[in-house]
């Protein structure tokens, strides 16, 4: 099972260097933030060796915003002509975007912000290093 892979704790994705030490020294939330970060870095490292015409970058947020277009582009990239035949998009929940922020309280967000902020900014999910303060300020009354 997946838990065996992570010393019987909850984890996902590929194991990264020093994962055991990280798992011992951090909270589970921080560990999963490190895991997300290392998954992104791993993809970015491997992405460079794939020729540009053999790769297709897809953002989950784009899939939620315009699923027919994104799935259509994937099918076209793969060489499928009949887009409509493969497009059952009823399983997509359009409210999944940004759910991680909404489901974590301010303490939990603060706990992982130092781990994920640089990558969030680099990927364009956040515009600056003060995203947490801005988010909490605009969502404190919700």
Secondary structure per residue as TSV (DSSP state, phi and psi in degrees):
chain	resnum	aa	ss	phi	psi
A	1	X	-	360.0	169.9
A	2	X	H	-66.1	-33.0
A	3	X	H	-66.2	-33.7
A	4	X	H	-58.9	-35.7
A	5	X	H	-66.0	-27.5
A	6	X	T	-114.1	37.9
A	7	X	T	52.8	41.7
A	8	X	T	69.1	18.1
A	9	X	S	-106.5	170.3
A	10	X	-	-81.4	125.6
A	11	X	-	-151.9	171.0
A	12	X	-	-149.4	162.5
A	13	X	S	71.4	-170.6
A	14	X	S	-73.2	148.9
A	15	X	-	-72.2	140.3
A	16	X	-	-110.3	164.3
A	17	X	T	-61.8	142.6
A	18	X	T	62.5	24.4
A	19	X	H	-64.7	-35.8
A	20	X	H	-64.1	-44.5
A	21	X	H	-62.4	-44.0
A	22	X	H	-61.7	-43.3
A	23	X	H	-62.2	-36.2
A	24	X	H	-76.0	-35.2
A	25	X	H	-93.1	-14.6
A	26	X	S	-116.5	163.3
A	27	X	-	-70.6	164.4
A	28	X	H	-61.2	-38.0
A	29	X	H	-62.9	-45.8
A	30	X	H	-64.2	-41.3
A	31	X	H	-58.4	-45.0
A	32	X	H	-67.5	-30.8
A	33	X	H	-65.3	-43.5
A	34	X	H	-62.8	-38.3
A	35	X	H	-63.9	-44.3
A	36	X	H	-59.1	-47.6
A	37	X	H	-59.0	-45.5
A	38	X	H	-69.6	-32.0
A	39	X	H	-63.7	-45.0
A	40	X	H	-62.1	-46.5
A	41	X	H	-62.1	-39.6
A	42	X	H	-62.4	-45.9
A	43	X	H	-62.4	-44.0
A	44	X	H	-61.7	-39.6
A	45	X	H	-65.9	-44.1
A	46	X	H	-74.3	-29.5
A	47	X	H	-57.2	-36.9
A	48	X	T	-64.9	-26.6
A	49	X	T	-88.2	-7.4
A	50	X	S	-92.3	129.9
A	51	X	-	-59.9	142.5
A	52	X	G	-55.6	-35.6
A	53	X	G	-82.4	1.4
A	54	X	G	-112.5	14.3
A	55	X	-	-135.7	153.0
A	56	X	-	-138.0	119.5
A	57	X	-	-93.0	129.6
A	58	X	-	-130.3	131.1
A	59	X	-	-101.5	135.4
A	60	X	H	-56.0	-39.4
A	61	X	H	-62.3	-37.4
A	62	X	H	-67.5	-38.0
A	63	X	H	-61.4	-42.0
A	64	X	H	-68.9	-37.3
A	65	X	H	-72.2	-43.3
A	66	X	S	-141.5	70.5
A	67	X	H	-60.9	-39.4
A	68	X	H	-62.0	-42.9
A	69	X	H	-67.6	-45.1
A	70	X	H	-65.6	-47.8
A	71	X	H	-64.4	-38.4
A	72	X	H	-59.9	-42.4
A	73	X	H	-64.8	-38.3
A	74	X	H	-63.5	-47.4
A	75	X	H	-63.0	-41.2
A	76	X	H	-62.4	-43.3
A	77	X	H	-59.4	-37.2
A	78	X	H	-82.6	-6.1
A	79	X	T	92.1	15.9
A	80	X	-	-89.7	133.6
A	81	X	-	-90.7	-36.3
A	82	X	-	-91.0	86.2
A	83	X	G	-60.2	-44.5
A	84	X	G	-61.9	-29.4
A	85	X	G	-64.3	-27.0
A	86	X	G	-108.2	3.9
A	87	X	-	-101.2	75.4
A	88	X	-	-101.6	98.4
A	89	X	-	-101.8	14.1
A	90	X	T	-66.2	-19.1
A	91	X	T	-82.0	-13.6
A	92	X	-	-76.1	132.7
A	93	X	-	-104.7	109.7
A	94	X	G	-68.0	-13.2
A	95	X	G	-88.8	9.4
A	96	X	G	-77.3	-15.7
A	97	X	T	-66.4	126.6
A	98	X	T	71.7	11.9
A	99	X	H	-62.1	-30.8
A	100	X	H	-60.8	-38.1
A	101	X	H	-69.0	-40.5
A	102	X	H	-69.1	-30.2
A	103	X	H	-89.9	-9.3
A	104	X	S	-103.8	140.3
A	105	X	-	-81.8	175.1
A	106	X	H	-61.1	-36.5
A	107	X	H	-66.5	-41.1
A	108	X	H	-67.0	-40.9
A	109	X	H	-62.4	-41.6
A	110	X	H	-64.3	-34.5
A	111	X	H	-63.8	-31.2
A	112	X	H	-108.2	-8.2
A	113	X	H	-59.5	-40.5
A	114	X	H	-66.1	-27.5
A	115	X	H	-76.0	-41.8
A	116	X	H	-104.3	-13.2
A	117	X	H	-57.3	-50.7
A	118	X	H	-55.4	-43.5
A	119	X	H	-71.3	-37.8
A	120	X	H	-59.4	-42.1
A	121	X	H	-68.4	-45.3
A	122	X	H	-59.8	-37.6
A	123	X	H	-82.8	-7.7
A	124	X	T	87.1	8.2
A	125	X	S	-74.3	-28.1
A	126	X	-	-129.7	154.6
A	127	X	S	-95.4	-19.0
A	128	X	S	-157.4	174.2
A	129	X	T	-70.8	-11.9
A	130	X	T	-95.6	21.6
A	131	X	H	-56.7	-37.9
A	132	X	H	-65.5	-47.0
A	133	X	H	-59.7	-44.0
A	134	X	H	-64.9	-42.5
A	135	X	H	-63.1	-46.7
A	136	X	H	-65.3	-38.4
A	137	X	H	-63.6	-40.2
A	138	X	H	-83.9	-15.2
A	139	X	H	-118.1	9.7
A	140	X	T	-68.5	-23.5
A	141	X	T	-97.0	4.1
A	142	X	-	-78.7	360.0
